[in-house]
Amino acid sequence: MSRQLALKVGLSDFACFENYHAGPNREAVAAIREAAWARPVLLCVHGPSGTGKSHLLYAALKEAGARGRPAAYSSRAAARPGTADWLDLPGDGLVCIDDIGENLSPAEGEALFRLYESSRNREGSLVLSSRLPPSGIDWGLADLRSRVQSGLVYRLAPLGEWELEEALRLRAGHRGIYLSDDVVRFVLRRYERSPASLFRLLDRIDSESLARKRRITVPFLRALEADGEDTAPT
């Protein structure tokens, strides 16, 4: 896998540190950002779906690239079953491995351990993400398990209601969209409350408001629902 290909897999144009509302996860965000800059480190971030693990990895890749640091990305979700070639990455600079899963095969464990050794020898940064904490993952190799558990480990906590409001406003503001308090409360009251779902909804609302040349208001959102747009409550 080339470095260029690795960087483009799933890379979100909108993911950056500035539009991630850290809330209770400030320490984890700061550590990942340091890893993107230059700090040699082995770091694992874990947490439930919707906590922004992939967002933070994408943001780190962008920040490393902006500073001229080599950066590569791969995800288990895009790998061919039973193969380890998704871990065939250079170990210099920043390497982000997303969505580790619940268990690695022995071949995957050995490949990730080699990547870790390469990163360590080149003073690189290896950042991993998973739903489970390192202690709950079968790493396929005992030495790899011990290395990951002895590195930096952070759990991303879900956002509370007030923090979800702030996250939605932050994401909207970063895109030049103004959301009134009434609109924010309407969205959070009627739609799925995971950050990923809310941000996808924001993309659709923004697109429709531009197409219809209308401000984003509660009556506008009700009109979209009445028209059967893909903004119907779940």
Buried (B, 14 or more C-beta within 10 A) or exposed (E): BEBEEBBEBBBBEBBBBEBBBBBEBEEBBEBBBBBBEBBEBBBBBBBEEBBBBBBBBBBBBBBBBEEEBBBBBBBBEEBEEEEBEBBBBBBBBBBBBBBBBEEBBEBBBBBBBBBBBBBBEBEBBBBBBBBBBBEEBEBBBEEBBEBBBEBBBBBBBBBEEEBBBBBBBBBBEEEEBEBEEEBBEBBBEBBBBBBBEBBEBBEEBBEBBEEEEEEBBEEBBEBBEEEEBEBEEE
